[in-house]
Amino acid sequence: MTIYSLARAADILADPSKYDRRSKETADHSLPYVIAAAIVDRQVTPVQFKSEKIMSEAIRAQLPKVKVIADPEIERRSRSCRRCAW
C-alpha cells in the first residue's frame, strides 16, 4: 500500500520510528499504524488505539506493507492554492 502525501506529513507521520507503535500516544501519530488498522479492521475509531489493537499481530503484520511517499505534485498543488478543491 503506497500513500502519497506532503513531504512534511511523510517526515513527521511516517518516519521509521512510526512503524513500531506500542502505545496510544504513539499510535495516533503514526500514519502507517492508522492505515494498517484500517486495512485489518475496516475502520479507525478509538477502539483501534487500545493496547490489544496496537499490539495486534494482524495489524502489526500490515505495517511493513505501508509506504508513505512525499509526492512533489501534492507539494506543488498545496503551494499553489490556499484552499484546494481537487
N, C-alpha and C positions, 0 to 999 in steps of 0.2 A: 504494500500500500504506500503510495507516494503522495505526500501532502505538499503542495506548493504554497509558499507564504512570503510575507515580507521578510527581509533579512533579519531585522531586529527580533521578530517573533521566532524565527528559526534559532537565532542565537540564544534567546532567553528561555524559550519554552521547550527546546529540543536539544540542548547541549548534552554531551554524553552522560552527565550525572542524572538526567531526566529519565533514563532508561532503567533505573533500579530504584523504584519508589518503595518506601517502607512505611510511610505514614500519610494521613490525610493532608497534613500541611505541605508535604512534598508532592503528593499525587495530584493535588488540584492545581499545581503549577507545571504539570508535565503534559505537553500535547501528545507525546507517544502513549502515555498511560490512558488519557481520555479517549483516544482513537481506539486503542486496544480494548478498552472496556466496552465501547460502543459496538465494536465488531462482535465480541462474545455475548454481551447481554442485550444488544439491540436497543440500548438506552443508556443515558448518563443522568443519574439522579443522585441524591445524597447517599443512597444505598451503595453505589459504586465506590464511595470513599470510606466505607467501613473496613476495618482491618482484614476481615476474612476475604473481602473482594480484592483489596490491594495486594494481598499475598496469594490470591487465587492462581493456581498453576495454569488454568485455561487462559486467563488474561495475560499472565507473565509470558506465556509461550508466544503470544502475538507481538510483544514489544519489539523483538528484533526485526520483525517484518515491516514496521512502520519507519518510513524515511521521511524526513522533513527537509525540503529543499528551498533555499532562498531563490525566488523567481524574479529576474530582472524586469520582466514585463509587469508584474504586480507592483514592483518598485516604481516603474515609470508611470503607471496609471495613478498610483497613490500620490505622486508628486504633482501630477497634472490636474488634480481636482481636489477640492476640499470635501465635497460630499458626492461620492460616486454612486451612480445608479446604473450599474452594468446591466 
